[in-house]
Amino acid sequence: MVRAMVETAAPGVGEHEVFAAGMAEGYRRGTIPPAMHFWSGPDPVAVGWPAWGYRAQAPRVLQDGDIIYAEVFSQFGGREAQNQVTIAVGDVHDDFLRAGDVARAAYDAGLEALRPGRTWGEVVEAVHKPLDAADGSMFLIALHSLNPGLAVGRGRGDISTLPGAQDYPAVAGHPALLTDLELAPGMTFILEPQYAFGRHLVHLGGTVVIGENDPLELNPCTAKILQAEGMARPSRELAG
C-alpha cells in the first residue's frame, strides 16, 4: 500500500489519487483496510480522514515542497498492522529532515528496547528520551500496543502550542498505561514517533512484533521519510 502511494505521488497529482492507489493495493492483496488517515500540504499538522471526506471541498493537488502524512492500516484474519507514513513531494523544508532525525532516533531506541522480559514502561521511557532532549515539540503519542490496543505511551503534545493552532483548546498530557506489562514473544506494537520544529512535522514507524530475541519490523521502510516517485503533471481540477 505504501509503495503504491510513493509511486503515485508527484506535483500535479491529486491527493485522492494517492489515497486511491494505497487503498486499491490493500484490497488487491486480500486485506480489508480501513480508510487511512491522510493529509498533505507544505506544513500540515493534523490527523484523521482527509478533509474532503467530511467537508464540501475538492482534494488538494500536490505541489513541490509538500509533505504527505498517512496512517496506513491493514487487517487480515482479525489482526491489524499500522504504519505511519511521511512522503516528501519534491524538495521540502530542511526542518522536516531535522524532525525526521529526532523521530528516527526515538524509533531506534524503541526498537532496541522491545525485547522479551522488558517492561512497557521501560520501552516508553527509551522512546521518549530523544524526544525530550530535542528543542522542538511532539504531537500525540509515540507508541502503543496492537491486537489489542491496551498499552499506551505517554502523551506529551499539546496542539494549541503549535504555530497557527492557538485557537484550539489545550490538550493535557497523560501518563503511559500498563507500564508494568512484561513483554513476551508474539506481542505486537506500533512504534510511531513523530516530531516537529514549528509546523514542520514528521511521522515515522510501523508495526513491530516481539520475537524470541530480536524484534521483527513488519515494514521497516516507513521508519524514514520517503520520497515521492510519481510523474509530475500539470495541475487539474476534479469535474463538478
BELLIN-V655596 format. One record per residue. N is the residue number from 1. RES is the residue in three letters. PHI is phi in degrees with one decimal (* if undefined). PSI is psi as a letter, one per 30 degrees, with the letter a starting at -180 (999 if undefined). Layout:
n: {N & N}
res: {RES & RES}
phi: {PHI & PHI}
psi: {PSI & PSI}
//
This chain:
n: {1 & 2 & 3 & 4 & 5 & 6 & 7 & 8 & 9 & 10 & 11 & 12 & 13 & 14 & 15 & 16 & 17 & 18 & 19 & 20 & 21 & 22 & 23 & 24 & 25 & 26 & 27 & 28 & 29 & 30 & 31 & 32 & 33 & 34 & 35 & 36 & 37 & 38 & 39 & 40 & 41 & 42 & 43 & 44 & 45 & 46 & 47 & 48 & 49 & 50 & 51 & 52 & 53 & 54 & 55 & 56 & 57 & 58 & 59 & 60 & 61 & 62 & 63 & 64 & 65 & 66 & 67 & 68 & 69 & 70 & 71 & 72 & 73 & 74 & 75 & 76 & 77 & 78 & 79 & 80 & 81 & 82 & 83 & 84 & 85 & 86 & 87 & 88 & 89 & 90 & 91 & 92 & 93 & 94 & 95 & 96 & 97 & 98 & 99 & 100 & 101 & 102 & 103 & 104 & 105 & 106 & 107 & 108 & 109 & 110 & 111 & 112 & 113 & 114 & 115 & 116 & 117 & 118 & 119 & 120 & 121 & 122 & 123 & 124 & 125 & 126 & 127 & 128 & 129 & 130 & 131 & 132 & 133 & 134 & 135 & 136 & 137 & 138 & 139 & 140 & 141 & 142 & 143 & 144 & 145 & 146 & 147 & 148 & 149 & 150 & 151 & 152 & 153 & 154 & 155 & 156 & 157 & 158 & 159 & 160 & 161 & 162 & 163 & 164 & 165 & 166 & 167 & 168 & 169 & 170 & 171 & 172 & 173 & 174 & 175 & 176 & 177 & 178 & 179 & 180 & 181 & 182 & 183 & 184 & 185 & 186 & 187 & 188 & 189 & 190 & 191 & 192 & 193 & 194 & 195 & 196 & 197 & 198 & 199 & 200 & 201 & 202 & 203 & 204 & 205 & 206 & 207 & 208 & 209 & 210 & 211 & 212 & 213 & 214 & 215 & 216 & 217 & 218 & 219 & 220 & 221 & 222 & 223 & 224 & 225 & 226 & 227 & 228 & 229 & 230 & 231 & 232 & 233 & 234 & 235 & 236 & 237 & 238 & 239 & 240}
res: {MET & VAL & ARG & ALA & MET & VAL & GLU & THR & ALA & ALA & PRO & GLY & VAL & GLY & GLU & HIS & GLU & VAL & PHE & ALA & ALA & GLY & MET & ALA & GLU & GLY & TYR & ARG & ARG & GLY & THR & ILE & PRO & PRO & ALA & MET & HIS & PHE & TRP & SER & GLY & PRO & ASP & PRO & VAL & ALA & VAL & GLY & TRP & PRO & ALA & TRP & GLY & TYR & ARG & ALA & GLN & ALA & PRO & ARG & VAL & LEU & GLN & ASP & GLY & ASP & ILE & ILE & TYR & ALA & GLU & VAL & PHE & SER & GLN & PHE & GLY & GLY & ARG & GLU & ALA & GLN & ASN & GLN & VAL & THR & ILE & ALA & VAL & GLY & ASP & VAL & HIS & ASP & ASP & PHE & LEU & ARG & ALA & GLY & ASP & VAL & ALA & ARG & ALA & ALA & TYR & ASP & ALA & GLY & LEU & GLU & ALA & LEU & ARG & PRO & GLY & ARG & THR & TRP & GLY & GLU & VAL & VAL & GLU & ALA & VAL & HIS & LYS & PRO & LEU & ASP & ALA & ALA & ASP & GLY & SER & MET & PHE & LEU & ILE & ALA & LEU & HIS & SER & LEU & ASN & PRO & GLY & LEU & ALA & VAL & GLY & ARG & GLY & ARG & GLY & ASP & ILE & SER & THR & LEU & PRO & GLY & ALA & GLN & ASP & TYR & PRO & ALA & VAL & ALA & GLY & HIS & PRO & ALA & LEU & LEU & THR & ASP & LEU & GLU & LEU & ALA & PRO & GLY & MET & THR & PHE & ILE & LEU & GLU & PRO & GLN & TYR & ALA & PHE & GLY & ARG & HIS & LEU & VAL & HIS & LEU & GLY & GLY & THR & VAL & VAL & ILE & GLY & GLU & ASN & ASP & PRO & LEU & GLU & LEU & ASN & PRO & CYS & THR & ALA & LYS & ILE & LEU & GLN & ALA & GLU & GLY & MET & ALA & ARG & PRO & SER & ARG & GLU & LEU & ALA & GLY}
phi: {* & -66.4 & -60.4 & -62.7 & -67.6 & -61.4 & -72.4 & -96.1 & -66.0 & -171.9 & -56.1 & 91.1 & -93.8 & -74.0 & -50.8 & -62.1 & -71.5 & -67.9 & -56.9 & -63.6 & -62.1 & -67.0 & -63.7 & -61.3 & -67.1 & -62.4 & -63.7 & -60.5 & -93.3 & 85.6 & -108.7 & -118.0 & -75.8 & -64.6 & -58.3 & -76.4 & -77.0 & -157.9 & -142.5 & -145.0 & 150.3 & -72.9 & -158.1 & -72.9 & -128.5 & -163.1 & -147.3 & 124.7 & -58.9 & -60.7 & -58.6 & -70.8 & -80.2 & -139.1 & -125.3 & -81.2 & -148.3 & -78.7 & -60.1 & -65.3 & -100.3 & -64.8 & -128.1 & -60.1 & 95.9 & -74.8 & -120.0 & -106.3 & -109.3 & -144.4 & -107.1 & -102.5 & -113.7 & -144.4 & -127.1 & -155.0 & 60.6 & 79.1 & -119.5 & -125.5 & -121.7 & -132.8 & -141.2 & -93.5 & -122.8 & -122.1 & -118.2 & -88.3 & -103.8 & 73.0 & -90.6 & -109.7 & -59.2 & -60.5 & -64.4 & -63.7 & -67.3 & -62.9 & -64.3 & -64.1 & -64.7 & -65.3 & -61.5 & -67.1 & -61.2 & -66.7 & -61.6 & -62.6 & -64.7 & -66.4 & -62.8 & -66.9 & -86.5 & -79.9 & -130.8 & -55.9 & 92.5 & -76.9 & -98.9 & -59.9 & -60.7 & -65.1 & -65.5 & -58.4 & -65.9 & -63.9 & -66.2 & -78.9 & -59.0 & -66.6 & -67.4 & -68.6 & -79.6 & -82.0 & -105.9 & -101.6 & -143.3 & -108.4 & -128.3 & 65.6 & -95.5 & -104.3 & -168.8 & -161.1 & -84.5 & -128.1 & 54.7 & -100.1 & -93.3 & -107.4 & -84.8 & -125.3 & -74.2 & -78.9 & -93.5 & -119.7 & -79.6 & -141.0 & -60.1 & -68.6 & -87.6 & -79.8 & -55.0 & 89.4 & -115.7 & -65.9 & -79.9 & -80.3 & -67.0 & -64.2 & -116.6 & -71.5 & -70.1 & -143.2 & -75.4 & -67.5 & -108.0 & 61.0 & -65.4 & -86.8 & -60.6 & -90.8 & -74.0 & -140.8 & -54.9 & 99.0 & -68.9 & -120.8 & -139.0 & -102.8 & -103.4 & -133.1 & -65.2 & -138.3 & -153.1 & -138.0 & -113.6 & 65.0 & -99.7 & -95.0 & -109.6 & -128.1 & -110.4 & -134.7 & 113.1 & -168.6 & -84.9 & -126.0 & -105.7 & -71.0 & -99.0 & -66.8 & -131.9 & -85.9 & -73.1 & -109.1 & -84.0 & -75.3 & -149.2 & -63.6 & -66.3 & -86.3 & -87.1 & -156.1 & -72.2 & -95.8 & -111.0 & -58.1 & -122.6 & -69.7 & -88.8 & -65.0 & -151.1 & -60.4 & -61.5 & -146.0 & -100.6 & -68.5 & -67.3 & -70.6}
psi: {e & e & e & e & e & e & f & e & k & l & k & f & k & k & e & f & e & e & e & e & e & e & e & e & e & e & e & e & g & g & l & i & k & l & k & l & k & k & l & l & l & f & h & k & j & l & k & a & l & k & e & f & f & g & l & i & l & l & k & l & k & k & l & k & f & l & k & k & k & k & j & k & k & k & k & k & h & g & l & k & l & l & k & k & k & k & k & k & j & b & k & l & k & f & f & e & e & e & e & e & e & e & e & e & e & e & e & e & e & e & e & e & f & i & l & k & f & l & l & e & e & e & e & e & e & e & e & f & e & e & e & f & f & l & g & b & l & l & k & a & l & f & l & l & l & l & h & l & i & e & k & k & l & k & k & f & l & j & f & f & f & k & k & f & g & f & f & k & l & k & j & k & l & l & l & l & k & h & f & f & k & k & k & l & k & f & k & k & l & j & j & h & k & l & l & k & j & b & g & j & k & k & k & l & a & a & k & k & k & k & a & e & d & k & l & j & j & f & i & f & f & g & g & l & k & l & k & k & g & l & k & k & l & k & k & l & l & k & k & 999}
//
